[in-house]
Amino acid sequence: MVFIQKKDMKLRKNILIVDNNSELEHLVKEPLLKQLENSGVSPIVVRAKDGAEAAIKSENQKFDVVLIDTEVPRLMDGGFVYGIHTYKNTQNADIVVISQKELTDLPDSLKGSKFFKKPVSPDELINALINLLNTQHHGQSKDPHATAAAASKYAVDVRVINAMIKATLNVFTQFGVTGINMEKAGPKSPHDPLMGEVSSAIDIKSQSFQGFLSISFDKGSFLEVVSLMLMEEQTELTQENQDAVGEINNIIFGNAKSEITSYGVQMTVPRVLLGANQTIPCAQGSAGMMIPFSTSKGKFYLTVVALPVKE
């Protein structure tokens, strides 16, 4: 039997457009399809209405190009933008950004992107997308600045982060912690010390990810949580109440475990880290993201660190 490869077989390229009013999709979709009609590339355009939906869509589909309007809701305050080069389905994507802001005002994760200041020229935007798709198709090297964050092989599954956020908020609400506010997520060097004074970390691993999660409390937030848990007011850090961080985080990790393991992610037993300026050794090429939370009494921090995946 002889198999003949069709010369007109096209290479599928997935494009995620993060755009809340369909304006970008209408601007680029038809011109892209028309101009690439006779090329070797078949663009598949997917739209997300905000940052949260973009994170969900990128959980289940790999994207080659991500086109972002920075003014869409739930984008700049969420984890999607800050972890875009670490999520497994966007870590190697070319990022194109249009914004009313200056490039220097954007998060570091977007500063290596192809950037357009509003109002954008439709022809320039479409030509940029076509050039990126054709460059990928012909195997040419990308702009080194655009791929600097993806130079080392690592991947963070956004579902794991979301499961941990949900579990943390659920557990603290059950304890009776009030005024919990999730602040803006951002990149964090994995080699820097943890932010809090009482911390716990757990190793996590899957086929595409290896790294760890940590929850770290400052004095005020920890004493608030442990007072509610022990049903006795705690005013100072002591050896006895600091030991409770292990139990607190066991409850949080246990709350998230069923969801996280359903994604094929394995978790170890949490380890406790007492005292300020604690560090966890990480290999070169690791990447980190931190999500700060505030309560009525202080702050705590959820950090995820991705280590280079061993081939």
QUIHUGI-V786698 format. One record per residue. N is the residue number from 1. PHI is phi in whole degrees, 0 to 359 (none if undefined). PSI is psi in whole degrees, -180 to 180 (none if undefined). Layout:
# QUIHUGI-V786698
n=N phi=PHI psi=PSI
n=N phi=PHI psi=PSI
This chain:
# QUIHUGI-V786698
n=1 phi=none psi=135
n=2 phi=248 psi=129
n=3 phi=258 psi=131
n=4 phi=247 psi=123
n=5 phi=280 psi=128
n=6 phi=287 psi=131
n=7 phi=288 psi=-24
n=8 phi=266 psi=11
n=9 phi=292 psi=128
n=10 phi=262 psi=153
n=11 phi=267 psi=121
n=12 phi=285 psi=133
n=13 phi=232 psi=125
n=14 phi=265 psi=130
n=15 phi=240 psi=124
n=16 phi=260 psi=122
n=17 phi=251 psi=118
n=18 phi=262 psi=103
n=19 phi=203 psi=117
n=20 phi=280 psi=-15
n=21 phi=238 psi=14
n=22 phi=70 psi=4
n=23 phi=298 psi=-46
n=24 phi=294 psi=-41
n=25 phi=301 psi=-46
n=26 phi=294 psi=-31
n=27 phi=290 psi=-40
n=28 phi=250 psi=-24
n=29 phi=298 psi=-57
n=30 phi=295 psi=-45
n=31 phi=301 psi=-38
n=32 phi=297 psi=-48
n=33 phi=300 psi=-41
n=34 phi=291 psi=-48
n=35 phi=288 psi=-23
n=36 phi=260 psi=9
n=37 phi=303 psi=-40
n=38 phi=257 psi=17
n=39 phi=261 psi=-175
n=40 phi=268 psi=11
n=41 phi=243 psi=135
n=42 phi=243 psi=104
n=43 phi=282 psi=134
n=44 phi=246 psi=115
n=45 phi=261 psi=127
n=46 phi=237 psi=134
n=47 phi=249 psi=141
n=48 phi=240 psi=137
n=49 phi=279 psi=-18
n=50 phi=200 psi=-179
n=51 phi=296 psi=-36
n=52 phi=295 psi=-44
n=53 phi=292 psi=-33
n=54 phi=298 psi=-41
n=55 phi=297 psi=-42
n=56 phi=295 psi=-46
n=57 phi=296 psi=-35
n=58 phi=282 psi=-8
n=59 phi=291 psi=-33
n=60 phi=247 psi=-3
n=61 phi=214 psi=138
n=62 phi=275 psi=137
n=63 phi=241 psi=140
n=64 phi=267 psi=-30
n=65 phi=223 psi=138
n=66 phi=238 psi=120
n=67 phi=255 psi=120
n=68 phi=238 psi=131
n=69 phi=262 psi=114
n=70 phi=290 psi=-9
n=71 phi=270 psi=1
n=72 phi=288 psi=154
n=73 phi=294 psi=157
n=74 phi=51 psi=39
n=75 phi=247 psi=-59
n=76 phi=284 psi=-17
n=77 phi=261 psi=-1
n=78 phi=252 psi=-175
n=79 phi=275 psi=-17
n=80 phi=300 psi=-50
n=81 phi=296 psi=-43
n=82 phi=286 psi=-23
n=83 phi=250 psi=16
n=84 phi=299 psi=-30
n=85 phi=271 psi=1
n=86 phi=245 psi=-18
n=87 phi=293 psi=139
n=88 phi=298 psi=-28
n=89 phi=261 psi=0
n=90 phi=229 psi=2
n=91 phi=295 psi=-26
n=92 phi=251 psi=10
n=93 phi=283 psi=150
n=94 phi=279 psi=135
n=95 phi=252 psi=129
n=96 phi=241 psi=129
n=97 phi=236 psi=133
n=98 phi=240 psi=140
n=99 phi=202 psi=154
n=100 phi=280 psi=-19
n=101 phi=277 psi=167
n=102 phi=280 psi=155
n=103 phi=303 psi=-37
n=104 phi=293 psi=-18
n=105 phi=270 psi=-4
n=106 phi=272 psi=161
n=107 phi=301 psi=154
n=108 phi=303 psi=-32
n=109 phi=294 psi=-16
n=110 phi=253 psi=-8
n=111 phi=288 psi=-17
n=112 phi=267 psi=9
n=113 phi=276 psi=166
n=114 phi=287 psi=120
n=115 phi=243 psi=138
n=116 phi=230 psi=129
n=117 phi=274 psi=135
n=118 phi=291 psi=146
n=119 phi=284 psi=138
n=120 phi=267 psi=144
n=121 phi=284 psi=122
n=122 phi=304 psi=-42
n=123 phi=296 psi=-42
n=124 phi=295 psi=-41
n=125 phi=295 psi=-46
n=126 phi=295 psi=-42
n=127 phi=297 psi=-38
n=128 phi=296 psi=-43
n=129 phi=296 psi=-44
n=130 phi=297 psi=-42
n=131 phi=297 psi=-41
n=132 phi=296 psi=-45
n=133 phi=294 psi=-41
n=134 phi=291 psi=-36
n=135 phi=296 psi=-44
n=136 phi=298 psi=-42
n=137 phi=296 psi=-40
n=138 phi=269 psi=3
n=139 phi=76 psi=20
n=140 phi=283 psi=157
n=141 phi=287 psi=148
n=142 phi=276 psi=169
n=143 phi=303 psi=122
n=144 phi=300 psi=-30
n=145 phi=289 psi=-33
n=146 phi=288 psi=-22
n=147 phi=245 psi=11
n=148 phi=301 psi=-39
n=149 phi=289 psi=-18
n=150 phi=255 psi=12
n=151 phi=296 psi=-37
n=152 phi=266 psi=145
n=153 phi=275 psi=112
n=154 phi=206 psi=164
n=155 phi=206 psi=137
n=156 phi=245 psi=130
n=157 phi=273 psi=115
n=158 phi=300 psi=-25
n=159 phi=296 psi=-35
n=160 phi=294 psi=-43
n=161 phi=298 psi=-47
n=162 phi=297 psi=-38
n=163 phi=296 psi=-39
n=164 phi=290 psi=-40
n=165 phi=299 psi=-47
n=166 phi=298 psi=-44
n=167 phi=295 psi=-42
n=168 phi=298 psi=-47
n=169 phi=295 psi=-40
n=170 phi=298 psi=-48
n=171 phi=295 psi=-45
n=172 phi=292 psi=-34
n=173 phi=296 psi=-41
n=174 phi=296 psi=-36
n=175 phi=293 psi=-28
n=176 phi=104 psi=16
n=177 phi=292 psi=132
n=178 phi=249 psi=160
n=179 phi=66 psi=32
n=180 phi=286 psi=129
n=181 phi=225 psi=123
n=182 phi=277 psi=122
n=183 phi=266 psi=-177
n=184 phi=292 psi=126
n=185 phi=287 psi=156
n=186 phi=198 psi=165
n=187 phi=293 psi=150
n=188 phi=218 psi=130
n=189 phi=298 psi=126
n=190 phi=293 psi=-11
n=191 phi=268 psi=-9
n=192 phi=281 psi=155
n=193 phi=296 psi=154
n=194 phi=295 psi=150
n=195 phi=284 psi=-30
n=196 phi=267 psi=-173
n=197 phi=255 psi=-19
n=198 phi=226 psi=121
n=199 phi=222 psi=162
n=200 phi=214 psi=143
n=201 phi=226 psi=152
n=202 phi=221 psi=134
n=203 phi=280 psi=140
n=204 phi=228 psi=149
n=205 phi=206 psi=141
n=206 phi=217 psi=-173
n=207 phi=296 psi=-31
n=208 phi=247 psi=3
n=209 phi=216 psi=141
n=210 phi=215 psi=135
n=211 phi=174 psi=-153
n=212 phi=209 psi=159
n=213 phi=245 psi=142
n=214 phi=225 psi=147
n=215 phi=239 psi=126
n=216 phi=229 psi=133
n=217 phi=247 psi=141
n=218 phi=280 psi=175
n=219 phi=300 psi=-46
n=220 phi=297 psi=-48
n=221 phi=291 psi=-37
n=222 phi=293 psi=-46
n=223 phi=297 psi=-34
n=224 phi=296 psi=-48
n=225 phi=293 psi=-46
n=226 phi=290 psi=-31
n=227 phi=297 psi=-43
n=228 phi=292 psi=-38
n=229 phi=291 psi=-42
n=230 phi=274 psi=-9
n=231 phi=57 psi=38
n=232 phi=207 psi=129
n=233 phi=297 psi=131
n=234 phi=246 psi=127
n=235 phi=248 psi=-14
n=236 phi=220 psi=155
n=237 phi=283 psi=127
n=238 phi=230 psi=167
n=239 phi=299 psi=-38
n=240 phi=292 psi=-49
n=241 phi=283 psi=-25
n=242 phi=294 psi=-31
n=243 phi=298 psi=-21
n=244 phi=290 psi=-16
n=245 phi=299 psi=-34
n=246 phi=297 psi=-42
n=247 phi=291 psi=-41
n=248 phi=302 psi=-48
n=249 phi=285 psi=-27
n=250 phi=300 psi=-40
n=251 phi=293 psi=-44
n=252 phi=295 psi=-51
n=253 phi=297 psi=-37
n=254 phi=295 psi=-36
n=255 phi=296 psi=-35
n=256 phi=269 psi=-14
n=257 phi=299 psi=-45
n=258 phi=298 psi=-40
n=259 phi=290 psi=-44
n=260 phi=294 psi=-43
n=261 phi=292 psi=-24
n=262 phi=293 psi=-16
n=263 phi=269 psi=6
n=264 phi=83 psi=22
n=265 phi=257 psi=130
n=266 phi=263 psi=145
n=267 phi=232 psi=144
n=268 phi=263 psi=-178
n=269 phi=283 psi=136
n=270 phi=299 psi=146
n=271 phi=243 psi=142
n=272 phi=266 psi=139
n=273 phi=233 psi=110
n=274 phi=259 psi=140
n=275 phi=102 psi=156
n=276 phi=285 psi=162
n=277 phi=63 psi=33
n=278 phi=285 psi=140
n=279 phi=236 psi=153
n=280 phi=241 psi=119
n=281 phi=304 psi=134
n=282 phi=226 psi=145
n=283 phi=290 psi=154
n=284 phi=300 psi=142
n=285 phi=94 psi=-1
n=286 phi=286 psi=161
n=287 phi=222 psi=148
n=288 phi=226 psi=155
n=289 phi=220 psi=138
n=290 phi=236 psi=139
n=291 phi=242 psi=111
n=292 phi=278 psi=148
n=293 phi=231 psi=145
n=294 phi=242 psi=149
n=295 phi=235 psi=-176
n=296 phi=292 psi=-16
n=297 phi=244 psi=-13
n=298 phi=174 psi=-152
n=299 phi=226 psi=153
n=300 phi=221 psi=163
n=301 phi=224 psi=130
n=302 phi=255 psi=120
n=303 phi=238 psi=135
n=304 phi=240 psi=131
n=305 phi=238 psi=129
n=306 phi=256 psi=126
n=307 phi=266 psi=154
n=308 phi=303 psi=131
n=309 phi=284 psi=128
n=310 phi=283 psi=129
n=311 phi=287 psi=none
